[in-house]
Amino acid sequence: MTLECNPLAQTQGSNLAFTQTALTALNEIDQAMSFHLQWLQELHQTLICQQPVDDVMAAENGHLLCKFGQWYTRSEATLGLHGGYLELGASHRAMHDQARIILQKHARREAISLEDYARFMDSAHAFRAEAHKYQAELINQVCVIDHLTGAWNRFALSPRINEESERARRTGQTCCISMLDLDNFKQVNDRYGHLAGDTALQTVARFLSARMRKYDTVFRFGGEEFLICLPNTSLLDAEALLNRMRVELSETDIVLDSGDTLHLTASFGVTPLNTLDTFETSLDRADHALLCAKAQGRNCVCAWPMDGTCPSTSTSTL
């Protein structure tokens, strides 16, 4: 799966904002394409039924004046940074350029050649294909974002970790992955309810995102488990980083809608990414390291080397 929007440039907040924007855009594109079909019908009625040419339809900026163009312009502020949006606009304008050629000939009562008409229809088909492609890209991006926390979800995990594995193999630099689990999280749901649990998960996701470097990535692995990818990081440095995060998390106020304030701790398992094997192997080792951290009393970091030595557990900030 190709991730069109770069995980390195996304934060939890921007992911959530983009998800809402994308979902809205998917609905709006369907309506905008209905406007396009109506425009296409009116154009053919003009040509076939010998109707007068509409000045707006034949205008130089007709691509901005039609209803699809009006939607496209309104959406620039929210969708304009997305690559597919620009291609969609270019394709829409190209179709209008071809339409203007045949409409101007029609207005002058000149014969419209088969070549002119074929170029217009090719551009119309290309525009519709571009619109469907753009919708697919938006759906793809929505599918890889966890809608509760804004973190990347498990659908995004495999391509991202494989990408970092290839980078580590190529550069020789160590990449570490960490599994973390919120300690005794069931008690939050049992005492305060699942909506409070959702608030807690959102707060933790914001906490993690705010402490990531620009090239780190946070995934919601499932339930109250998160996975962190730490490129260009040795196991020792990763252990130190996670211990600092562990301490800061335990001191973070989680304010619920009820006004209650919670404090959560987390257990971490961390291991280097094995570039000579599948990422599932490293994931399994990180998960075993997490189990080790829980067995040691929770609220600690367990580091598991790849050289076969025993895992080490730490609770200091090094």
SULFENMO-V656041 format. One record per pair of residues at least 12 apart in sequence whose ideal C-beta (glycine too) atoms are under 7 Angstrom apart, sorted by the first residue. I is the first residue (numbers start at 0). J is the second residue. If there is no record, write none. Layout:
((I | J) (I | J))
This chain:
((0 | 139) (0 | 154) (0 | 158) (2 | 143) (2 | 155) (2 | 158) (3 | 82) (3 | 83) (3 | 136) (3 | 139) (3 | 140) (4 | 140) (6 | 151) (6 | 155) (6 | 159) (6 | 216) (7 | 213) (7 | 214) (10 | 208) (11 | 148) (11 | 149) (11 | 150) (11 | 204) (11 | 205) (11 | 208) (12 | 149) (14 | 144) (14 | 149) (15 | 149) (18 | 141) (18 | 144) (18 | 146) (20 | 77) (20 | 78) (21 | 137) (21 | 140) (21 | 141) (22 | 141) (24 | 74) (24 | 78) (24 | 137) (25 | 134) (25 | 137) (25 | 138) (27 | 70) (28 | 130) (28 | 134) (31 | 67) (31 | 70) (32 | 130) (34 | 66) (34 | 67) (35 | 67) (38 | 65) (38 | 67) (39 | 123) (42 | 56) (42 | 98) (45 | 105) (46 | 105) (52 | 102) (52 | 105) (52 | 106) (56 | 102) (57 | 99) (57 | 102) (57 | 103) (57 | 106) (61 | 95) (61 | 99) (62 | 91) (62 | 92) (62 | 95) (67 | 91) (68 | 91) (71 | 88) (71 | 91) (83 | 132) (83 | 133) (83 | 136) (86 | 129) (87 | 129) (87 | 130) (87 | 133) (90 | 125) (90 | 126) (90 | 129) (91 | 126) (93 | 122) (94 | 122) (94 | 123) (94 | 126) (97 | 118) (97 | 119) (97 | 122) (98 | 119) (100 | 115) (101 | 115) (101 | 116) (101 | 119) (142 | 154) (143 | 155) (145 | 219) (147 | 197) (147 | 200) (147 | 201) (148 | 200) (148 | 201) (148 | 204) (148 | 219) (149 | 204) (150 | 204) (150 | 217) (150 | 218) (150 | 219) (150 | 225) (151 | 216) (151 | 217) (151 | 218) (152 | 218) (152 | 219) (153 | 218) (153 | 220) (153 | 221) (155 | 218) (156 | 218) (156 | 226) (157 | 278) (159 | 216) (159 | 228) (160 | 176) (160 | 228) (160 | 278) (161 | 278) (163 | 228) (163 | 230) (163 | 272) (164 | 272) (164 | 274) (164 | 278) (166 | 230) (167 | 272) (167 | 274) (168 | 274) (172 | 231) (173 | 232) (173 | 233) (173 | 234) (173 | 271) (174 | 228) (174 | 229) (174 | 230) (174 | 231) (174 | 232) (174 | 272) (175 | 229) (175 | 232) (175 | 234) (175 | 237) (175 | 269) (175 | 270) (175 | 271) (175 | 272) (176 | 226) (176 | 227) (176 | 228) (176 | 270) (176 | 272) (176 | 281) (176 | 282) (176 | 285) (177 | 226) (177 | 227) (177 | 229) (177 | 237) (177 | 241) (177 | 267) (177 | 268) (177 | 269) (177 | 285) (178 | 220) (178 | 224) (178 | 226) (178 | 268) (178 | 285) (178 | 286) (178 | 289) (179 | 224) (179 | 225) (179 | 227) (179 | 265) (179 | 266) (179 | 267) (180 | 223) (180 | 224) (180 | 265) (180 | 266) (180 | 289) (181 | 203) (181 | 223) (181 | 263) (181 | 265) (182 | 263) (182 | 264) (182 | 265) (182 | 266) (182 | 297) (182 | 298) (184 | 223) (187 | 199) (187 | 261) (191 | 255) (191 | 259) (195 | 255) (198 | 255) (198 | 256) (199 | 253) (199 | 261) (199 | 263) (200 | 223) (202 | 253) (203 | 263) (204 | 217) (204 | 219) (206 | 248) (206 | 251) (207 | 225) (207 | 227) (210 | 244) (214 | 230) (215 | 227) (215 | 228) (215 | 229) (216 | 228) (234 | 269) (234 | 271) (234 | 302) (234 | 304) (237 | 269) (238 | 269) (238 | 300) (238 | 302) (238 | 313) (238 | 317) (239 | 317) (241 | 267) (241 | 269) (241 | 300) (242 | 300) (242 | 313) (242 | 315) (242 | 316) (242 | 317) (243 | 316) (245 | 265) (245 | 267) (245 | 298) (245 | 300) (246 | 316) (248 | 263) (248 | 264) (248 | 265) (249 | 262) (249 | 264) (249 | 298) (264 | 297) (264 | 298) (266 | 289) (266 | 292) (266 | 293) (266 | 297) (266 | 298) (266 | 299) (267 | 289) (267 | 292) (267 | 300) (267 | 301) (268 | 285) (268 | 286) (268 | 287) (268 | 288) (268 | 289) (268 | 291) (268 | 292) (268 | 301) (268 | 303) (269 | 285) (269 | 288) (269 | 300) (269 | 302) (270 | 284) (270 | 285) (270 | 288) (270 | 303) (270 | 305) (271 | 305) (273 | 305) (284 | 303) (287 | 303) (288 | 301) (288 | 302) (288 | 303) (288 | 310) (289 | 301) (291 | 310) (291 | 312) (292 | 312) (295 | 312) (299 | 312) (299 | 313) (299 | 314) (300 | 313))
